[in-house]
Amino acid sequence: MTGAAIVGLGLTEQGRRLGFSPRELRRRAIDAALADAGVPRERIDTVICFGALPEDLRYAGLSPRSSFALMSGGATPALSVVVAAGLLASGQAEYVLSVYGEAFTGAAPRLEPNHGGGGRSDIGGYSYGYPYLYGLVGPGAVYAMAARRYLDAHGATSADLAEVAVVERGYGSVRPGAVGYGAPITVADHQASRMIVDPLRLLDCSRPTDGGAAIVLTTAERAADCAGEPVAVLGAGTGHNIANWWDGTMAERFGALPDAAPRAFGQAGVAPGDIDVAQLYAPFTIATLMQLEEYGFCGAGEGPAFVRDGHTGPGGSLPTNTGGGQHSGFYATGFTPLSEGIMQIRGDAPTNQVPDAELCLVSGSGGNGGVHGSWAHVSLVLGRGR
C-alpha cells in the first residue's frame, strides 16, 4: 500500500466542440475536485500539470509551494498518482492536485510537416521520431502495427476486434454524455465501417474530445478529514516498452510487463484474479485485448474468447472500461480510465456500477519516445480504504 488516497475528483462536461478554452476547462475541473474533496484552495501545496501552463495557477486562484509539468503522454495521469504518492510519503506535500484539460476539437489541424516545433494542433505533434520519415504518422499507425502482429500471431480477425468495440460501446451507449450515448453497435456495424489504417476500422478508434479532469490526493491519515470518499492507492508500478525496440519485440507487448503490473499487484498484495473491475488505457480496440492478456486475466491469444464469452461485459468476471472507455466514453488521455476507476470504487458511477467493487485495475500508456510501440506504462491498483 502506498499510503496515498484520492479524495477529490473533478470532471467537466466531456464532448466535442464544447466552446471552452483548455484553461477554462482546467479551472472548472479544479473547482469540482476541490469541492468534492472539501479542501480549500489554500491547502493545495503541490500542483501537477498535464498540458497546463503557469498562468493556470493564477486563473484558478491557486498558490502552491510547488508546481510542475509532468509529461509521459497518456501515462501521465496515472504517473501523477505515483509521483504524488512519493511527495506525500516524503513529507514534501500534504495535498496534491493533478489537473488536465484540453479542447482538441476546437480547431482543425494544420497539416504541416514535422519541423521540431509542432504543437498539439498540427500534425507534427503526432509524429513518432524517425519512423515519421517512412510514413508512420499518428497513433493509429502505431497501434495498427501491433494489431496486425497480434491478429497474425494468434489467428484472430477483425471480427475479434469488433467484439471489444461492441462491449465498450454498449457501456457508453447508456452513459449520458458519452460519445457513444444512445448509439449501440453490432459486429456487423463494425465490419461495415471504413478502414482507417489496416487492420483498424473506424469503429476500432477513439475520437478526440474536449474536457477537463482533476484529482486531489493526500495521505490515508488526512483523508479521514476530507469530504470526498477516499480511494486508496493500494499499489503502483511503472514500466517502459522502449527496451523492446532493441530486441525487435516492440509490437508484442503493451508495457505492463515485465515491471509495471507485477510491481503494482505485489505492492497491493493481490493477484489478477482478485480484481473486480478494470479500466484500461485503450484508444484502440487492440489495446484492450493485449492488456487483458498481459495483465494475466487470460492467456496469450485468449483475449478474443475472453471478451466474446462476456467476461468484460456487464455481469462478467472482469467488467472492463465500464464508462465506455476512450473508445465510446470520452478521450481525456489517461484520466478516462482513472476517473472511472475512482467512481467504481466509490460506488457512484452514474451507470454500469459494478456491485461491491473493492479492487480496480487502472492502466495508463503513452509517450512513445520517438519509436513506435515504445509505450511508457503505469499500473495502479485502487481500492477502498483499509
N, C-alpha and C positions, 0 to 999 in steps of 0.2 A: 504494500500500500504506500502511495507516495506521500500521504498526509495532506494533500491538496483537495479542495472541494470547489465545485462550480456552484455558485449561489445566486447568480443572476443571468438571465437570458433575455436578449432583446432582438426581435426580428421586425423589420419593417415589412410593408407590403412587398411582395416579390412578383415581378412580372416584366413585361416588355413595354418599353416606351412609357414609363411612369411619369416622366416630365420633371423629375427632381435631379439635382446635381449629385455627384458622388459625395460631396462634403455634407450636403443636407441629409442624404440617406444615412451617412455615418452618425451625424448628430442625433437623428431620430432613433437609431439603434442604441446609441449610448443612453439616451433618456430612458428608453424602455428597459434596458438592462439594469440601470441604477434603481429604477422604480421597483423592478421585480426583486432585486436583492435587498431593497430597503437601506441602501448605502448612500449617504450624501456625497456629493462631488468631492468635497474637501478630503474625504477619507481615501480616495484613489491616489496612491502614491507611485504607481507604475502603469504606464500605458504602452501596450504592444500594438503597433500599427501594421496593417497589411494593406499596402497601396495608399496609405494616408500620408498627409503632409503635416509639418509642424503647425501650420496655420489652423489645422483642425482643432488643436488643443484650445486655442483662444475661442474659436467658433462654438465649441461645446462647453466652454466655461470651466475647463479643467486646469489644474495647476499641480501636476505630479512632481515628485522628486526626480523621476527618470522616465524618459520615453524614448523609444527607438523603433525602427522599422525592422521587420523580420520577413525574409523572402526565401521561400523554398517552394514556389509555385503553389499548387493545390494542397501540398502537405503543410502549408504554413499555419492554418488554424489549429490543427492537431498539435503541430510543433509548438505553437504558442502556449498550449496547455503544459507541455513538458518543460518549457523554459520558465513559465510561471511557477510551476511546482518547485523548481530549483531555487528561484528567487525567494519563495516563501520559506523553504526549508533552511536556507542560509541566513534568514533574517534580513534580507535586503529589501523585502517588500511585505506589506500587510494585506493590501487589497490591490489586485492586478486587474486591469481592464484590457481585453483584447478586442480589437474592432476592425471591421471590414465594411466596405461599401463601394459599389461600382454601378455605373449606368452604361452598360455595354451596348445597349440598343439605341442610345440617344443620337448617334450619328453614324453614317455609313463609313466603312473602312476606306482608307485611301490605298489604292493598290500601288504601293511603291516598293522598289527593291530594298533589300536589307543593306543599309549603309552604316550600320553600327549605332544609329541614333533613333531607331524605330521605337515608337511607343505602342500602347495597347490599341490605339485606334488605327494603326496601319499594319499592313500585312508583314512588315519587317519584324514586328513584335511577336510573330508566330513562327518564325524560322527556327531551325534546330541545328545551329552550328554549321559545320562544314557540309553535312548531308544536304543542307539547303541548296548547295551548288549543283546537286544532282536531282533537284526537283522535290525534295522532301519538305513540303510546306504544310504547316498546320498540324494540330494534334490528330486529326482524322487519319492522316497518312501514317503516323507513328502507330496508332492503335490498330490500323488495318494490317500492318506487318505482323503484329502479334496475333491478330485474328487469323490471318492466312496460315501462319505456322501452326496455330492450335488446331484449326479445322483439318489440316493435312495430317498432323501427327496423330490425331485421335479419331479420324474417320467421321468427324462431325460435319454438319452442314449449316447453311444459313438458317434453316428452319429451327435449329437448336438455339441460335441467337434470338430468333423470333420469340421463343418461349420466355426468355428473360424479359424482352420488351413487353410482352403481354402481361406478365405478372406485375411489373413496375408501373405500367400504365393503368392496370387495374387498381392499384393503390392510389395513384394520382387522380384517377377519374372520380373518386369520391371525396377528395380533399379540396375544399373550397380555396380558391386562389392558386392552385397548382396549374402548371401549363397544360396538363392533360385532363383538367377537371371537366367532367361531363363527356369525355371522349374516349371510352374504352376501345381497344383494338383487338383484332384477331390475328392469328398466324397468317391468314390469307392477306389481311391488310398489310402486314409487314412485308410479305413476299411481293406484293404489288407496288410497294414504294420504290422510288427510283434509287439507282445505285449512286453512292456518293464517292466512295473510294473502295474498290473491290477488296474484301467481300462485304463491306459495311454499307447498308442501305440507309435511307433517310430515317427510318424508324429504329435504327440502331444508335442514333446520335442524339445527344442532348442539344439544347438550344441556349444561347446566351440570354440571361435575364438581368434586369436591374434589381437592386435591393441592398439593404444594409443588414448587418448582424453584429452583435457584440455579446461578450460574456464577462462576468465578474468572477474572479477566483480569490479564495482566501484559504487559510488553514482549516483543517477539520474542527479545531477548537473554536475558532472565531465564527465558524459557520453557524453555530448554535445561536448566535446573536443576530443573524440576518433574517430578513422576512422570507426570502426565497427558499423553497425546498432544496436542501443541499444534495448534490450529486457527487459522490466520492470518486476521485480518480484512483482506482484501485491498482492499476498497472499501466505502464507505458513503455514503449520500445521504439527505437529508430533504426532505420537501415538505409542502404543506398544500393541501387542496382548498377551503378556505373562500373563496378568491378567486373560485371558480366560482359562488358564490352571487350575486355582483353581475352576472354576465352570463347567469344562468339556466341554466347547464350543470352544476349540482351533481350530477345523477344520471348524467352521461355518462362520468365518469372516476372512478377509484378513488383517485387521488392520487399514483401513481408518476410521472406526467408533470405538468408539464414538467421538474421538478427532481430528484426523488429517484433515479429509475432512471438517467438519463444521468450523474449525478454518481458513483453507485456503480460503474457499468460503466467510466466514464472513469478513476476512481481506480485500479481494479483492472487497467486496460488490457485489458479483454475486451469481447466483444460477446455479444448474446443467444445466438448460435449456439454459443458456447464453453461454455455452462452444461451441466453433466452431469445435474443434479437440481435440482428447485425445491421449496421449502417455502413455501407461500403462506398468509397470514392470510386464512382463508376460513370464517367461521362459517356461511355460507350458500352454496349451490352457485353462485349468480350471481357471487360474488366470485372464484371460480376462473376462470370464463370471462372476466370483464372484465380480470383481471390478465394472463392469458395473452396477450391482445391488447395491452394497454397496455405490457407489457414487451417487446413485439416478437417474441414467439415465433411469432405468426401475425398475419395481417392483421385489420382491423376486420370483425367479423361472421363470422370464420372459426374462432372458438373451438369451436363445437359440432362441426364437422367434424374439427378437430384432436384433440378428445377421442374422438370416435366412431371415428377411424381408428387409435386405440391409442397415440398419441404420449405420453400422460400415464400410461399403464399400465405394468406390468412389461415390461421389454424395449423400451419405446418410446424415442423420441429425447429425451424430457424426462420421466422419471418424476416425478410431482408428488404431494406430500403422502403420502409413502410409509409413514408410520405410521398412515394413516387420517385425518390432519389433525384439525381441530376437529370435523369432521362425524362421523367414525367412529373416531377415536382417543381423544382426551380434550380437554377445554377448559381450558387454563391460559393463556388470553389469548395474547399473543404468544410465550410460552415454548413453546407447542406447536410452531410451525414452527421456532423457534430450536433447541430441544433435538434435534429430528430432523435438522436440518441439521448440527449438531455430530457426531452419531453417524454420519451418512452419510459425512462427510469423514474421520472416524477409521476408518471401515470396520468399525464394531462395532454397527451396527443389529441388533437381535435378530431381525428378519425383513425381507424386502424390501430387503436391502442391494444398492445399485446397484454393480455391479463397477467397480473402478478409478475411483470418483467423485473427481474432483480439484477441481471447482468447483461450489459450491452457491449458488443464489439464495435468500435468506430475506427475506420481507416482513413488515411489521407495520403495522397500521392501527388507528385509534381516536381517541377524544377528539373527539367530533363538534362541540364548540364551541357547542352550543345550536342549531345549524342542520343540518337533515337533509342527509346526503351530504357534509358538510364534514370528511372524514376527514383527520387527520394521518397521514402515511405515512413509513415508513422502509424503505430498501432496503439490504441487506447482501450482499456477495459474500464467501463464506467459501471457504477453500482450504487445501491442505496447505502447511505452511511451506516457503518457497522459499529 
